[in-house]
Amino acid sequence: MTIEEMQRQRKRLGYTYAQIARMSGVPESTVQKVLAGITKSPGVDTVAAIEKALYTGSQDYTNGRMVAEVSYRNDLSDAPYVPEWAHDPKYPRQGYYTVLDYLNLPDDQRAELIDGVLYDMAAPSYVHQAIIVELVTFFRNMQKYHPGCHVCVSPLDVQLDCDNRTMVEPDILIICDPKKITKPRIVGAPDLVIEVLSPSTRRKDLQIKLGKYARAGVKEYWMIDPDAQTILVCIFGDENTTHMYTFDDKVPVWISGGEVSVDFSEIRSNITYTRDE
């Protein structure tokens, strides 16, 4: 969610800066500077706290995790911001859906829930899945360097913000905090997330998820484009840097301190298919 979108949401709800400050725990002067665009590079934690206040209205911490109850108005004419391309007649309440709605979807319907918006997920291609298999094999072998970390693969629910408005299914994720692993799902931000781009997920992965992962506390995010044969790596936190690689490169795993790298030329050579159609 951008600063402009948060400012529009503030106006929709009629919140004052003082109200947002009380709900977010962020000083009123900081809230005003961030939403007015005066602070050009606000901290990720600050932006996340303000965003949660605008979308929850109240906060309660239980066992160190945030539990949020959505307090949207029932008037759908005052609906929260939804990307134009995410409007879907199948989902008339976009922006208002919750984890309960997500869990009540038919078993054969794959979707993700992000800030109350449901996004359908199409079946992945062979190349998409082949890249995932190669990477999971690599990261499984990497576990000997990081015995406390766990490699997981989609489909697996990730309650990213620990609230009831977002549930995502990253293609690959690495979790180094076992407290986030529960029997039904992951609760909280993974350390590393990898998404393999496809026509049905490209905009969501490059736009919506990029911001969500950064604000949720993901440390490292890879976006792999099989068609362009590129890997965009975003490092969040103090560094907050972006790196672009190709399938001719060895891509360092930043959460490992760069001790290990993925050779994408080898991955490319292991993926074979007969035709493009």
N, C-alpha and C positions, 0 to 999 in steps of 0.2 A: 504494500500500500504506500503510495507516494505522499509527500507532505501536502500537496494540493488536494488529494483525495481525503486526507484526514481533516483538512480545513473545511471541506464541503460537508463531511460527516458532522463536524462540530456545529455547523450552521443548521443542518437538518434537525439535530437534536436540541438545539438551543442552549448548549452548554456554555458556561462562561469559562474563562481560563482558570479561575479559582476553583470551580467544580472539577475540572479535569486534573488540576494539581492535587486536590484532595483524594481523588480516586486512583491516581497513578503513583502518588508519592514523589512526583517530580516537582521541584520548586515552581511557583507560579511564573516567575520571571523567565525561567528556562522554557516552560511550556509556551509562553507567548513568543519568545524569540524563535523557537523551533517552528511553530505553526505559521509565523509571519515570514519565515524564510530568512530571518536575520542571521541565524546560526547556519552557516553553509555546510558544515560537516558535523551534524549532531551524532552523539554516540549511539551505537546500535541498541544498547540497553535502554537508553532514554527514549528513543523512537518506539521501541517495542512496548514500553510501559504506557506511553501516551496512546498508542494504537489500541492496546487492550482496554484502557479506560473508555475510549470512544465506542468500543464494540461490546463492552460488558456492563458498564455502569457501576459494578461493585466487584470487589475482589476478596477472596478468602483463601488463606494459605493452609493447606492440610498436608502434614508430613513433608513439608518443604516444597510441595508442588502447588501450582495455582489451580484453583477450582473456580470456574466462572459461570455465572448464570446470565444468559443473554437477556438484555432488557430493551429490545427494539420495540418501537411502537407497532401496533397492529395494522396501522394504515399503510397498505402496500404502496400508496402513491408517494410515500416518504421513504421509499426503499433505500437501503444502503447501496454504495457504489458497486456495480457489477460491470465487468468489461463487456463492451458491445458484442464481441464475438462469443461471449459465454451465455448469452440469452438463448433459451431453449424452450419451445412450447411444452415439451415434456416435463419441464421443471418450472411451473408458474410462480413459485415462491423463491426464486433465486435470491440469495443474500440472507435468507431466513432459515435455511435448513440447518439441522443440528446433527450431532453424532448419532442420536437415536434414529433420525430419518435415514441416515447412511446405513446403519445396521439393519434397518427394515427393508432395504432394497432387495429385490429377488436375488437368489443365490447365483444365478447365471448372468447377472448384470454387474460388470466391473465399472467402478467410478471412483473418483476422489472428491473429497470435500475440503474446500479451501475458503476460509472466511465466510461460511454459510452458503457457498456456491458449489453446486454439483457439476462435475466435469466427467462425461463419459470417457471410457478408455477402450480403444479398439484393440483387436488382437494384434500382437507384434509380428514383425516379419522374421524370416529365417535369419537374416544378417543381424538384426537386433538381438535375437536370442543367442546367436553364435558368439557375439562379442561378450555378452553377459557370462556365458559358460567359460570362456577363456579368462575373463577377469576374476570370476569367482575361484577358479582353479589357482590363479596366481595369488590371490589374497588368502586363500586357505593355507598355502605354503608359507605366506608371510607371517602367519600366526606364531610361528616358532620364535620370531623376533619380538612379538608382542603377545605373550601368552594370555594377557588379561582382556584382549579384544576379541569380539565375535563378529563373524561375517554373516550377513543375512541377505536374502534375495527375495524379490517380489514374486508372487503376491504376499505381502505382509503389511498389516495396518500399523501406521505410525501416528500416534496422537501427538503431533509435533509440538503444539503449544500447551499441552496438558489442559485444554479447555474443551468445550463441547461444540466448537465451530469448525474444526479442521481435523481431517484424517487423510493422510497421504500414503502412497505406495511407491516409494523410490525403487528403482530397478535394483540397485545394490546399496547396502549401507553397512557401515562398520560402527559397532558400539563398543566403547571401552569402559563404560560405567554399567556394571551388572544390575544396579538398582533400577535401571530404566527398562529392563527386560522382564515382562510379565508373561503369563501363560497365553493370554489371547492376543497381545500386541506389544509394541514398543511404546513407552510413554516418555516423551521428551525428545530432545534433539540428538541425532546420531553425531558421531565425530566426523565421519566422512560419508558423503552421499554421492552416488554416481547415477546420472540419468543418460540413457541412450536416446537421442532425439528421433522422433518419427513424425510424419506429417500431421498426425492427430494430436501430438503432445508438444510440438515445437514451441508455439507461442506461450503455452502454459509453463514449460520448463525454463525458457529463456527470460520470461517476464515475471509471471506470478510467483513461481517457486523460488526464483533467485532471491527475491526480497524476503520471502517467508523463511527460507533456510538461514539467511543472514541474521534476521531478527530473532529467530528461535534459538540461536547459539550453535548452529552447525559450524565446524571449524574449517571444513574443506569441501568444495562442491565441484564435481567434474561434469561437464556437458559434452557428450561425445556425438559428433555428427558423422554418421556412416557414409553419407553421400559426399560431403566435402572432405571427408577423412581428416577431420580436425578434432582437437580436444581443447576445450576452454576450461581452465582451472581457476577457480576463485578461492582465495585464502581470506577468511574472515578473521575478525579480531583486531589485534594491535597492528598487524601487517596490512590487512585489507588491500591485497594486491591481486592482479589478474594476469594470467599467463596463457599464451596460445601455443599449442603444439600441433604437429601433424602426425600421420601414421608412419612417418619415417623416423620419429623421435623416440627417445626413452623419456617417459614422463615420471618425474620424481613424486613419491608419495610424501607430502609435506607433513602429515601427522606422524610420520616415522622419522622426522628430522632429515629427510632426504637420503636415508640410509639405503633405501631400496627404490627401484624404478621399474616401471612397466614398459617393456619393449613392444611398442605398437606395430612395428614392422613384422615382428614374429606373430602377433595376433592376426595381422592381415594375411600372412602366408598360410595360416591354419584355417582360414575361412574360404571354402570353395562352394561354388554353385554353378549350374549349367547355363542359365539364361536370366535376363533381367525381368522378363514378363511375369 
